[in-house]
Amino acid sequence: MTESKEFLSYLLKGDRVACMDVVNQLLDATVSVEDIYEYVIRKSLYEVGDLWEAGKITVASEHLASSIAESVLNELYLKVLTDVKIEKKAVIGCVPNEYHQIGVKMVSDMFEKNGWTVFFLGANVPVSDFIDFARGINADVVGISMSLYSHLPDLLKMLNALQSEFPETPILVGGQSFTRGSRDPLLKYSQVTYIADIYALEKFLNKK
């Protein structure tokens, strides 16, 4: 989708209005929210992350791009809401020390689009707080995001704690980190499902 390059260009220029114009043009052309999330926003943010890791943009530019992308998601949220509700609850958040929450926010939106009640806890969630919250609402699914592979030890500690506390609850794991690092450490967790993209998430939700 060529619009992703245009969107990325405007992100890096800090032009929020132009980014929203790109998205509105796609909506007018009946492009689905899922495709916009996957091929425009997610793809652009992954490229922003790559540019930052390569030292080609500053932290300030990366933060600006992320801020604009999140504002676009907030604008799109009304397109996600549905009157159809199912009696299932999900708790979604990031591993401790992980501050990149936009990807997992898109995951949260897709749960809502499918009628779930979603509790989006955002970035850098302490494991004990995450578990207490999930227990308190009797979550049917837990979702965790990790953008930097250096946070793998935090993820594994979190998975160990979640598996001990909720041995029957499905746990979804995703994030940009797994485009660079191995998913093999996840294999020992029988209840963990790796979610590569929005469409893998849709397949999971359609089975529930």
C-alpha positions, -999 to +999 in steps of 0.1 A: +000+000+000+018+031-012-001+053+013+022+039+040+052+057+025+032+089+024+020+084+060+056+077+072+068+108+054+043+130+072+050+113+105+087+121+102+078+157+093+055+160+124+025+168+102-005+153+121-031+169+099-015+154+067-014+120+084-051+122+092-058+132+057-041+101+044-062+079+067-094+098+058-088+093+021-084+056+027-116+054+047-134+073+019-120+046-005-136+020+018-103+006+030-109-013+062-097-002+096-078-035+098-059-027+066-052+009+078-039-004+111-017-031+095-004-016+063-003+020+071+001+027+109+019-005+120+042-006+090+051+030+093+058+027+131+080-003+125+100+017+100+103+046+125+116+021+150+142+008+125+153+043+117+157+051+154+177+019+161+199+027+131+206+062+145+190+079+115+164+098+136+165+112+171+146+101+201+126+134+198+116+125+162+106+090+173+085+103+201+068+128+178+060+102+153+046+079+180+025+107+194+010+116+160+002+079+153-015+075+186-036+106+179-046+091+146-057+059+164-078+080+188-095+095+158-101+060+143-115+047+175-151+056+167-148+034+136-140+005+158-169+007+182-197-018+177-231-024+192-224-061+192-212-073+226-201-107+238-196-118+274-158-120+273-131-098+289-095-092+279-067-074+297-041-059+274-008-042+283+030-041+279+057-059+297+075-040+325+100-014+312+083-013+278+070+021+269+059+015+233+021+010+236+007+019+202+008-017+188-009-031+218-035-003+216-044-015+181-048-050+195-071-036+222-091-019+195-095-051+175-108-069+206-134-041+210-143-043+174-152-080+179-175-072+209-151-079+238-149-058+269-113-047+270-091-033+298-062-016+281-035-011+308-009+006+285+028+007+289+052-005+316+028-025+337+042-041+369+036-078+368+019-079+402-005-051+393-013-068+359-021-101+377-042-084+404-062-066+377-067-097+356-078-117+386-102-090+397-121-089+364-117-127+358-101-121+324-108-146+296-077-136+277-045-118+285-025-099+259+011-087+262+033-066+239+071-064+237+087-040+212+124-044+222+139-078+224+161-067+252+130-069+274+128-107+268+138-115+305+109-092+317+085-110+293+096-145+305+092-135+342+058-121+334+047-153+315+059-175+343+039-155+368+008-154+346+010-192+339+013-199+376-017-177+384-039-185+354-030-219+341-061-222+319-062-186+305-050-180+269-021-155+267-014-136+235+021-123+229+033-100+201+053-069+192+080-057+169+107-074+189+098-108+174+106-095+139+142-094+150+145-120+177+136-156+180+102-167+192+116-200+205+115-189+242+077-188+239+074-225+229+076-238+264+044-221+274+015-242+262-011-215+267+008-188+248-001-178+213+022-156+192+002-130+173+022-117+143-003-091+130-039-079+130-050-107+108-036-134+131-055-117+159-087-118+139-083-155+133-078-161+170-109-140+179-130-157+153-123-190+170-135-177+204 
